[in-house]
Amino acid sequence: MLAEFKGRWRAIFADAIERLALVLLYAPFVLAFAATLPSHPWWVLVAISESLAVVLILIRKPGNMALAPYPFLIGFAGTALPLFIRPVEGAALLPAALTVTLMVAGLGVNIAAKLFLNRSFGVVAANRGVKRGGPYRLVRHPMYLGYFATQLGFLLSSFSIQNLMLYLIAWVFQLLRILEE
């Protein structure tokens, strides 16, 4: 009984730390993107994509979260690293029409996947039930596909070596996360 009590409090603590860390990372991310709205309003698409993840994590329903270091690290890193991305003026590799189309498509897939998940969404893999309908009947991990498309569109419209490196590392963590799930 004592072990069960300790385990429950450990899960509550890990959940609270995860949420607090994301909020602290999220604030400078939002400020950086808000400053670019007058000149690049379409960059709000990637900000919306990352914002949805943070908001859903804050309101998610509890689940049996994996507290082992590996799943916790890959889940948190895969979610947190894109919050370090920053807009770069005048660094587009492709025309805005193409990058915006990619971001809109990715965001649409991302929103559809998240709406279908509802509050069964989290940073770390947890048993909140396996989804098989909606976009999940077409692609096993539509949310990650949406992230990739939105992030790639943004990267091609706001290229920097820092953004490239952050996204490459984040995508590796997302792949590890998929394998963990």
N, CA, C and O of each residue as an XYZ file, in Angstrom:
724
protein
N       0.816     -1.188      0.000
C       0.000      0.000      0.000
C       0.864      1.259      0.000
O       0.541      2.232     -0.682
N       1.950      1.247      0.752
C       2.851      2.388      0.797
C       3.514      2.594     -0.573
O       3.676      3.729     -1.023
N       3.891      1.500     -1.227
C       4.505      1.597     -2.550
C       3.518      2.197     -3.551
O       3.908      2.999     -4.400
N       2.257      1.819     -3.459
C       1.231      2.360     -4.350
C       1.054      3.861     -4.115
O       0.921      4.642     -5.057
N       1.057      4.248     -2.828
C       0.934      5.658     -2.463
C       2.116      6.466     -3.015
O       1.923      7.542     -3.580
N       3.335      5.947     -2.851
C       4.523      6.630     -3.354
C       4.492      6.727     -4.881
O       4.845      7.759     -5.451
N       4.072      5.658     -5.528
C       3.981      5.659     -6.983
C       2.999      6.701     -7.489
O       3.261      7.388     -8.476
N       1.875      6.812     -6.810
C       0.860      7.794     -7.214
C       1.385      9.217     -7.061
O       1.179     10.049     -7.945
N       2.061      9.507     -5.949
C       2.610     10.842     -5.731
C       3.753     11.142     -6.695
O       3.933     12.284     -7.118
N       4.522     10.117     -7.038
C       5.591     10.291     -8.023
C       4.990     10.678     -9.382
O       5.523     11.548    -10.071
N       3.902     10.046     -9.759
C       3.231     10.357    -11.020
C       2.658     11.771    -11.005
O       2.769     12.495    -11.995
N       2.055     12.166     -9.903
C       1.497     13.525     -9.785
C       2.611     14.561     -9.882
O       2.454     15.586    -10.546
N       3.726     14.298     -9.224
C       4.864     15.214     -9.255
C       5.438     15.323    -10.669
O       5.696     16.426    -11.151
N       5.635     14.190    -11.330
C       6.173     14.192    -12.701
C       5.236     14.938    -13.637
O       5.694     15.693    -14.494
N       3.944     14.741    -13.488
C       2.955     15.420    -14.317
C       3.023     16.935    -14.104
O       2.994     17.703    -15.065
N       3.114     17.354    -12.856
C       3.172     18.788    -12.541
C       4.451     19.419    -13.087
O       4.406     20.521    -13.634
N       5.580     18.745    -12.948
C       6.858     19.268    -13.457
C       6.813     19.385    -14.982
O       7.268     20.373    -15.559
N       6.255     18.356    -15.617
C       6.132     18.368    -17.080
C       5.308     19.569    -17.555
O       5.703     20.269    -18.488
N       4.190     19.797    -16.924
C       3.309     20.913    -17.307
C       3.978     22.268    -17.045
O       3.922     23.163    -17.888
N       4.603     22.415    -15.888
C       5.275     23.669    -15.553
C       6.411     23.966    -16.527
O       6.551     25.099    -16.986
N       7.215     22.969    -16.842
C       8.342     23.166    -17.765
C       7.841     23.600    -19.136
O       8.428     24.487    -19.756
N       6.770     22.989    -19.613
C       6.237     23.372    -20.926
C       5.708     24.804    -20.934
O       5.900     25.533    -21.907
N       5.056     25.202    -19.872
C       4.552     26.582    -19.794
C       5.724     27.563    -19.801
O       5.657     28.598    -20.463
N       6.787     27.251    -19.075
C       7.952     28.138    -19.026
C       8.658     28.229    -20.379
O       9.178     29.288    -20.730
N       8.684     27.152    -21.130
C       9.277     27.173    -22.469
C       8.357     27.846    -23.488
O       8.818     28.452    -24.455
N       7.071     27.730    -23.256
C       6.073     28.229    -24.185
C       6.028     29.762    -24.231
O       5.838     30.339    -25.302
N       6.194     30.412    -23.108
C       6.070     31.881    -23.048
C       7.035     32.590    -23.998
O       6.578     33.425    -24.778
N       8.348     32.309    -23.980
C       9.238     33.007    -24.924
C       8.966     32.622    -26.386
O       9.172     33.432    -27.289
N       8.512     31.404    -26.612
C       8.154     30.955    -27.958
C       7.031     31.833    -28.515
O       7.129     32.333    -29.636
N       5.985     32.017    -27.745
C       4.848     32.821    -28.183
C       5.258     34.273    -28.408
O       4.842     34.885    -29.392
N       6.054     34.823    -27.526
C       6.506     36.211    -27.690
C       7.320     36.396    -28.967
O       7.170     37.404    -29.659
N       8.177     35.431    -29.282
C       8.990     35.529    -30.499
C       8.117     35.505    -31.747
O       8.379     36.240    -32.699
N       7.091     34.673    -31.751
C       6.216     34.598    -32.917
C       5.263     35.792    -32.986
O       4.942     36.256    -34.080
N       4.815     36.287    -31.859
C       3.919     37.444    -31.853
C       4.601     38.653    -32.487
O       3.952     39.453    -33.161
N       5.892     38.783    -32.273
C       6.627     39.924    -32.828
C       6.690     39.883    -34.354
O       6.898     40.922    -34.981
N       6.516     38.708    -34.968
C       6.625     38.598    -36.427
C       5.273     38.673    -37.140
O       5.229     38.666    -38.370
N       4.192     38.742    -36.405
C       2.860     38.727    -37.035
C       2.654     39.803    -38.093
O       2.083     39.503    -39.142
N       3.091     41.045    -37.871
C       2.866     42.058    -38.914
C       3.563     41.729    -40.237
O       3.002     41.976    -41.305
N       4.766     41.180    -40.181
C       5.505     40.928    -41.416
C       5.289     39.534    -41.996
O       5.383     39.352    -43.209
N       5.001     38.549    -41.150
C       4.817     37.167    -41.611
C       3.632     36.534    -40.892
O       3.829     35.671    -40.036
N       2.422     36.935    -41.213
C       1.261     36.422    -40.478
C       1.078     34.912    -40.602
O       0.492     34.294    -39.713
N       1.567     34.306    -41.681
C       1.400     32.867    -41.862
C       2.238     32.051    -40.886
O       1.955     30.868    -40.695
N       3.254     32.635    -40.265
C       4.047     31.904    -39.279
C       3.223     31.566    -38.036
O       3.625     30.738    -37.219
N       2.073     32.214    -37.908
C       1.197     31.889    -36.789
C       0.739     30.422    -36.868
O       0.342     29.842    -35.857
N       0.796     29.833    -38.056
C       0.374     28.442    -38.221
C       1.223     27.491    -37.382
O       0.685     26.604    -36.720
N       2.538     27.666    -37.404
C       3.391     26.810    -36.591
C       3.200     27.130    -35.111
O       3.271     26.234    -34.271
N       2.961     28.379    -34.790
C       2.697     28.757    -33.395
C       1.403     28.115    -32.904
O       1.333     27.662    -31.762
N       0.388     28.072    -33.747
C      -0.873     27.419    -33.376
C      -0.648     25.931    -33.153
O      -1.153     25.358    -32.187
N       0.105     25.309    -34.042
C       0.384     23.877    -33.915
C       1.043     23.551    -32.578
O       0.617     22.632    -31.879
N       2.069     24.295    -32.230
C       2.763     24.045    -30.958
C       1.889     24.454    -29.766
O       1.945     23.824    -28.709
N       1.091     25.499    -29.936
C       0.201     25.946    -28.861
C      -0.844     24.892    -28.535
O      -1.158     24.665    -27.367
N      -1.381     24.249    -29.561
C      -2.368     23.191    -29.326
C      -1.791     22.084    -28.460
O      -2.456     21.580    -27.554
N      -0.561     21.713    -28.741
C       0.076     20.663    -27.943
C       0.174     21.083    -26.481
O      -0.167     20.310    -25.586
N       0.638     22.298    -26.240
C       0.800     22.775    -24.861
C      -0.558     22.837    -24.156
O      -0.687     22.377    -23.021
N      -1.559     23.397    -24.814
C      -2.886     23.525    -24.193
C      -3.474     22.149    -23.886
O      -4.013     21.935    -22.800
N      -3.376     21.228    -24.822
C      -3.941     19.893    -24.581
C      -3.211     19.151    -23.467
O      -3.815     18.365    -22.737
N      -1.932     19.399    -23.342
C      -1.194     18.783    -22.239
C      -1.679     19.352    -20.904
O      -1.800     18.628    -19.917
N      -1.952     20.645    -20.889
C      -2.407     21.270    -19.647
C      -3.798     20.790    -19.229
O      -4.099     20.759    -18.036
N      -4.653     20.414    -20.188
C      -6.018     20.005    -19.843
C      -6.258     18.498    -19.991
O      -7.390     18.041    -19.832
N      -5.232     17.735    -20.286
C      -5.407     16.306    -20.545
C      -5.947     15.558    -19.338
O      -5.830     15.996    -18.194
N      -6.543     14.414    -19.640
C      -7.025     13.557    -18.563
C      -5.868     12.705    -18.068
O      -4.940     12.419    -18.825
N      -5.913     12.304    -16.825
C      -4.821     11.502    -16.287
C      -4.773     10.127    -16.952
O      -5.793      9.594    -17.390
N      -3.594      9.583    -17.015
C      -3.393      8.240    -17.540
C      -2.237      7.600    -16.815
O      -1.575      8.244    -16.001
N      -1.992      6.353    -17.098
C      -0.869      5.662    -16.490
C       0.400      6.050    -17.235
O       0.857      5.325    -18.119
N       0.963      7.194    -16.876
C       2.123      7.759    -17.549
C       3.360      6.919    -17.266
O       3.583      6.489    -16.134
N       4.162      6.690    -18.303
C       5.430      5.995    -18.134
C       6.392      6.928    -17.399
O       6.674      8.033    -17.864
N       6.886      6.480    -16.259
C       7.785      7.319    -15.474
C       9.240      6.895    -15.589
O      10.115      7.503    -14.972
N       9.503      5.868    -16.367
C      10.884      5.462    -16.589
C      11.597      6.593    -17.331
O      10.967      7.312    -18.107
N      12.891      6.757    -17.104
C      13.608      7.898    -17.694
C      13.545      7.961    -19.225
O      13.351      9.042    -19.781
N      13.705      6.838    -19.910
C      13.749      6.856    -21.382
C      12.452      7.381    -22.007
O      12.509      8.346    -22.769
N      11.286      6.791    -21.720
C      10.068      7.332    -22.355
C       9.776      8.766    -21.928
O       9.259      9.554    -22.720
N      10.099      9.110    -20.692
C       9.875     10.469    -20.220
C      10.758     11.445    -21.001
O      10.285     12.492    -21.441
N      12.040     11.103    -21.172
C      12.977     11.970    -21.890
C      12.570     12.139    -23.345
O      12.522     13.268    -23.834
N      12.275     11.055    -24.050
C      11.952     11.190    -25.471
C      10.625     11.919    -25.669
O      10.479     12.696    -26.613
N       9.672     11.677    -24.799
C       8.395     12.378    -24.908
C       8.540     13.865    -24.663
O       8.015     14.686    -25.414
N       9.256     14.203    -23.607
C       9.419     15.619    -23.278
C      10.268     16.330    -24.330
O       9.918     17.426    -24.768
N      11.374     15.723    -24.736
C      12.256     16.354    -25.724
C      11.537     16.537    -27.062
O      11.687     17.574    -27.708
N      10.763     15.545    -27.479
C      10.037     15.650    -28.738
C       9.028     16.779    -28.740
O       8.767     17.379    -29.782
N       8.461     17.072    -27.584
C       7.482     18.160    -27.459
C       8.161     19.504    -27.208
O       7.742     20.521    -27.762
N       9.195     19.517    -26.386
C       9.808     20.777    -25.952
C      10.758     21.385    -26.976
O      10.809     22.609    -27.098
N      11.502     20.584    -27.708
C      12.500     21.149    -28.628
C      11.907     22.110    -29.655
O      12.519     23.147    -29.910
N      10.753     21.827    -30.259
C      10.201     22.809    -31.198
C       9.857     24.160    -30.560
O       9.695     25.151    -31.272
N       9.746     24.210    -29.243
C       9.468     25.483    -28.584
C      10.699     26.399    -28.555
O      10.597     27.562    -28.165
N      11.852     25.879    -28.963
C      13.075     26.686    -29.048
C      13.273     27.283    -30.441
O      14.199     28.066    -30.653
N      12.415     26.920    -31.381
C      12.485     27.447    -32.737
C      12.186     28.941    -32.702
O      11.338     29.395    -31.933
N      12.889     29.703    -33.539
C      12.636     31.137    -33.610
C      12.511     31.576    -35.070
O      13.224     31.071    -35.938
N      11.616     32.503    -35.330
C      11.462     33.021    -36.694
C      12.715     33.768    -37.143
O      13.373     34.442    -36.350
N      13.030     33.635    -38.424
C      14.174     34.331    -39.008
C      13.672     35.080    -40.240
O      13.241     34.468    -41.217
N      13.732     36.396    -40.184
C      13.269     37.236    -41.297
C      14.169     37.052    -42.521
O      15.388     36.941    -42.388
N      13.576     37.019    -43.692
C      14.323     36.988    -44.939
C      15.126     35.732    -45.186
O      16.138     35.782    -45.884
N      14.710     34.617    -44.640
C      15.491     33.387    -44.791
C      14.664     32.268    -45.421
O      14.844     31.098    -45.083
N      13.764     32.619    -46.330
C      12.904     31.617    -46.972
C      13.670     30.874    -48.052
O      14.391     31.477    -48.846
N      13.503     29.548    -48.073
C      14.126     28.721    -49.106
C      13.166     28.432    -50.251
O      13.593     28.073    -51.349
N      11.873     28.588    -49.998
C      10.845     28.367    -51.011
C       9.847     29.518    -50.955
O       9.777     30.227    -49.951
N       9.080     29.709    -52.017
C       8.066     30.778    -52.004
C       7.032     30.545    -50.896
O       6.734     29.409    -50.527
N       6.506     31.632    -50.388
C       5.531     31.570    -49.287
C       4.323     30.717    -49.646
O       3.789     30.023    -48.781
N       3.876     30.750    -50.901
C       2.698     29.961    -51.289
C       2.912     28.470    -51.015
O       1.987     27.784    -50.580
N       4.117     27.967    -51.264
C       4.401     26.550    -51.029
C       4.537     26.234    -49.540
O       3.988     25.243    -49.058
N       5.267     27.079    -48.819
C       5.477     26.796    -47.400
C       4.188     26.954    -46.599
O       3.936     26.192    -45.666
N       3.374     27.942    -46.963
C       2.093     28.132    -46.274
C       1.175     26.941    -46.548
O       0.483     26.472    -45.644
N       1.165     26.453    -47.780
C       0.339     25.284    -48.119
C       0.754     24.075    -47.284
O      -0.095     23.347    -46.770
N       2.049     23.869    -47.155
C       2.561     22.763    -46.348
C       2.168     22.927    -44.878
O       1.764     21.965    -44.224
N       2.289     24.144    -44.370
C       1.925     24.395    -42.969
C       0.427     24.219    -42.743
O       0.021     23.645    -41.732
N      -0.392     24.699    -43.660
C      -1.844     24.559    -43.520
C      -2.242     23.086    -43.558
O      -3.060     22.643    -42.751
N      -1.668     22.330    -44.491
C      -1.976     20.903    -44.586
C      -1.563     20.183    -43.298
O      -2.328     19.390    -42.750
N      -0.362     20.464    -42.828
C       0.121     19.836    -41.597
C      -0.737     20.199    -40.401
O      -1.062     19.348    -39.573
N      -1.100     21.469    -40.316
C      -1.929     21.909    -39.195
C      -3.308     21.258    -39.258
O      -3.870     20.892    -38.225
N      -3.853     21.113    -40.464
C      -5.150     20.447    -40.605
C      -5.107     19.000    -40.122
O      -6.002     18.554    -39.403
N      -4.075     18.276    -40.513
C      -3.911     16.886    -40.060
C      -3.731     16.864    -38.548
O      -4.326     16.041    -37.852
N      -2.909     17.770    -38.054
C      -2.631     17.858    -36.620
C      -3.913     18.134    -35.818
O      -4.166     17.480    -34.806
N      -4.705     19.087    -36.266
C      -5.946     19.434    -35.562
C      -6.923     18.269    -35.611
O      -7.557     17.948    -34.605
N      -7.051     17.634    -36.770
C      -7.960     16.486    -36.881
C      -7.555     15.376    -35.918
O      -8.407     14.786    -35.253
N      -6.267     15.093    -35.841
C      -5.788     14.041    -34.935
C      -6.048     14.423    -33.478
O      -6.478     13.586    -32.684
N      -5.792     15.667    -33.130
C      -5.986     16.098    -31.747
C      -7.462     16.151    -31.375
O      -7.831     15.799    -30.254
N      -8.309     16.586    -32.303
C      -9.750     16.582    -32.021
C     -10.253     15.158    -31.784
O     -11.097     14.921    -30.920
N      -9.733     14.238    -32.547
C     -10.154     12.858    -32.377
C      -9.645     12.298    -31.053
O     -10.343     11.522    -30.399
N      -8.436     12.684    -30.653
C      -7.900     12.226    -29.367
C      -8.627     12.865    -28.198
O      -8.758     12.262    -27.133
N      -9.102     14.096    -28.402
C      -9.746     14.869    -27.348
C      -8.757     15.076    -26.213
O      -7.684     15.637    -26.433
N      -9.086     14.643    -25.020
C      -8.189     14.857    -23.877
C      -7.270     13.665    -23.628
O      -6.638     13.590    -22.574
N      -7.185     12.739    -24.568
C      -6.302     11.581    -24.441
C      -4.945     11.882    -25.070
O      -4.436     11.100    -25.872
N      -4.380     12.992    -24.709
C      -3.160     13.475    -25.326
C      -2.145     13.742    -24.233
O      -2.501     14.242    -23.165
N      -0.892     13.418    -24.482
C       0.130     13.681    -23.484
C       1.514     13.721    -24.091
O       1.713     13.333    -25.242
N       2.463     14.190    -23.312
C       3.852     14.266    -23.733
C       4.480     12.884    -23.689
O       5.113     12.439    -24.647
N       4.295     12.218    -22.564
C       4.890     10.905    -22.351
C       3.844      9.848    -22.665
O       2.661     10.012    -22.365
N       4.298      8.768    -23.269
C       3.384      7.675    -23.589
C       2.639      7.241    -22.332
O       3.242      7.038    -21.278
N       1.327      7.103    -22.457
C       0.481      6.671    -21.350
C      -0.663      5.862    -21.933
O      -1.043      6.050    -23.089
N      -1.197      4.985    -21.149
C      -2.312      4.174    -21.609
C      -3.594      4.969    -21.435
O      -4.228      4.936    -20.381
N      -3.961      5.683    -22.490
C      -5.206      6.451    -22.487
C      -6.178      5.875    -23.514
O      -7.173      6.500    -23.881
N      -5.856      4.664    -23.963
C      -6.695      3.988    -24.956
C      -6.118      4.162    -26.351
O      -5.559      5.211    -26.671
N      -6.253      3.132    -27.183
C      -5.766      3.166    -28.555
C      -6.884      3.670    -29.456
O      -8.007      3.169    -29.399
N      -6.581      4.648    -30.278
C      -7.566      5.220    -31.189
C      -7.432      4.547    -32.554
O      -6.325      4.350    -33.054
N      -8.575      4.198    -33.150
C      -8.547      3.513    -34.449
C      -9.453      4.157    -35.478
O      -9.495      3.709    -36.624
N     -10.167      5.179    -35.106
C     -11.078      5.843    -36.039
C     -10.517      7.170    -36.483
O      -9.367      7.504    -36.195
N     -11.343      7.932    -37.194
C     -10.933      9.256    -37.657
C      -9.659      9.174    -38.464
O      -9.494      8.249    -39.259
N      -8.746     10.126    -38.279
C      -7.504     10.105    -39.051
C      -6.618      8.902    -38.702
O      -5.730      8.540    -39.474
N      -6.860      8.292    -37.551
C      -6.060      7.142    -37.124
C      -6.387      5.885    -37.922
O      -5.631      4.915    -37.877
N      -7.485      5.886    -38.641
C      -7.781      4.736    -39.498
C      -6.974      4.805    -40.789
O      -6.829      3.795    -41.478
N      -6.444      5.987    -41.128
C      -5.659      6.167    -42.349
C      -4.152      6.104    -42.101
O      -3.399      5.542    -42.897
N      -3.732      6.690    -40.988
C      -2.308      6.770    -40.639
C      -2.191      6.420    -39.164
O      -2.977      6.907    -38.352
N      -1.240      5.600    -38.811
C      -1.101      5.183    -37.408
C      -0.765      6.352    -36.484
O      -1.215      6.386    -35.339
N       0.014      7.300    -36.968
C       0.418      8.449    -36.148
C       0.185      9.758    -36.914
O       1.144     10.435    -37.284
N      -1.082     10.117    -37.153
C      -1.345     11.331    -37.945
C      -0.863     12.608    -37.272
O      -0.504     13.566    -37.957
N      -0.848     12.637    -35.963
C      -0.412     13.854    -35.284
C       1.062     14.140    -35.586
O       1.435     15.286    -35.838
N       1.886     13.113    -35.561
C       3.304     13.307    -35.862
C       3.502     13.687    -37.323
O       4.381     14.488    -37.641
N       2.701     13.125    -38.208
C       2.748     13.508    -39.621
C       2.391     14.996    -39.769
O       3.036     15.721    -40.526
N       1.375     15.434    -39.049
C       0.988     16.844    -39.079
C       2.073     17.749    -38.530
O       2.356     18.804    -39.098
N       2.691     17.332    -37.409
C       3.801     18.120    -36.859
C       4.903     18.268    -37.900
O       5.401     19.367    -38.145
N       5.274     17.145    -38.507
C       6.380     17.162    -39.461
C       6.084     18.102    -40.630
O       6.938     18.905    -41.007
N       4.901     18.010    -41.198
C       4.552     18.864    -42.338
C       4.547     20.341    -41.947
O       5.096     21.172    -42.670
N       3.937     20.672    -40.816
C       3.887     22.065    -40.364
C       5.286     22.591    -40.072
O       5.638     23.701    -40.472
N       6.076     21.791    -39.376
C       7.424     22.215    -39.013
C       8.328     22.330    -40.232
O       9.143     23.249    -40.313
N       8.193     21.412    -41.177
C       8.988     21.498    -42.402
C       8.614     22.750    -43.196
O       9.488     23.444    -43.715
N       7.328     23.032    -43.289
C       6.891     24.249    -43.974
C       7.477     25.490    -43.328
O       7.953     26.393    -44.017
N       7.442     25.532    -41.998
C       8.015     26.683    -41.303
C       9.522     26.759    -41.529
O      10.055     27.835    -41.801
N      10.208     25.628    -41.417
C      11.659     25.613    -41.604
C      12.040     26.140    -42.986
O      13.008     26.888    -43.122
N      11.286     25.755    -44.001
C      11.576     26.208    -45.358
C      11.229     27.679    -45.568
O      11.702     28.296    -46.523
N      10.412     28.242    -44.689
C      10.073     29.663    -44.806
C      10.885     30.540    -43.864
O      10.896     31.763    -44.004
N      11.562     29.923    -42.910
C      12.339     30.661    -41.916
C      13.592     29.860    -41.571
O      13.782     29.434    -40.432
N      14.435     29.667    -42.572
C      15.576     28.769    -42.410
C      16.707     29.403    -41.616
O      17.077     30.560    -41.818
N      17.235     28.605    -40.714
C      18.492     28.920    -40.042
C      19.105     27.585    -39.631
O      18.398     26.587    -39.489
N      20.386     27.573    -39.446
C      21.057     26.338    -39.002
C      20.525     25.931    -37.635
O      20.343     24.742    -37.372
N      20.274     26.902    -36.763
C      19.735     26.593    -35.431
C      18.367     25.919    -35.549
O      18.126     24.899    -34.904
N      17.474     26.475    -36.363
C      16.159     25.867    -36.542
C      16.282     24.472    -37.153
O      15.589     23.547    -36.729
N      17.154     24.318    -38.141
C      17.364     23.017    -38.766
C      17.828     21.988    -37.740
O      17.282     20.887    -37.670
N      18.824     22.342    -36.954
C      19.357     21.401    -35.951
C      18.298     21.049    -34.902
O      18.155     19.887    -34.524
N      17.564     22.054    -34.440
C      16.522     21.784    -33.450
C      15.451     20.850    -34.006
O      15.027     19.911    -33.332
N      15.021     21.110    -35.227
C      14.004     20.243    -35.826
C      14.544     18.848    -36.084
O      13.840     17.870    -35.830
N      15.762     18.721    -36.576
C      16.317     17.381    -36.811
C      16.362     16.574    -35.517
O      15.994     15.399    -35.495
N      16.808     17.202    -34.459
C      16.865     16.497    -33.161
C      15.455     16.183    -32.674
O      15.202     15.082    -32.184
N      14.539     17.133    -32.804
C      13.151     16.903    -32.381
C      12.528     15.761    -33.180
O      11.804     14.937    -32.621
N      12.804     15.706    -34.485
C      12.230     14.638    -35.315
C      12.787     13.277    -34.935
O      12.071     12.277    -34.994
N      14.067     13.227    -34.542
C      14.630     11.957    -34.048
C      13.890     11.532    -32.784
O      13.536     10.363    -32.633
N      13.657     12.474    -31.882
C      12.921     12.146    -30.659
C      11.486     11.721    -30.976
O      10.944     10.835    -30.315
N      10.870     12.342    -31.977
C       9.506     11.933    -32.358
C       9.502     10.502    -32.896
O       8.592      9.729    -32.595
N      10.508     10.149    -33.686
C      10.600      8.773    -34.179
C      10.791      7.793    -33.031
O      10.171      6.730    -33.010
N      11.639      8.144    -32.082
C      11.825      7.285    -30.898
C      10.527      7.176    -30.107
O      10.197      6.117    -29.573
N       9.814      8.262    -30.041
C       8.511      8.292    -29.335
C       7.508      7.365    -30.008
O       6.778      6.634    -29.338
N       7.477      7.400    -31.338
C       6.582      6.507    -32.088
C       6.919      5.056    -31.773
O       6.023      4.244    -31.541
N       8.197      4.732    -31.763
C       8.612      3.366    -31.465
C       8.250      2.974    -30.029
O       7.910      1.822    -29.762
N       8.325      3.925    -29.120
C       7.983      3.668    -27.711
C       6.491      3.428    -27.544
O       6.085      2.621    -26.707
N       5.673      4.116    -28.326
C       4.222      3.948    -28.215
C       3.813      2.611    -28.783
O       2.628      2.277    -28.784
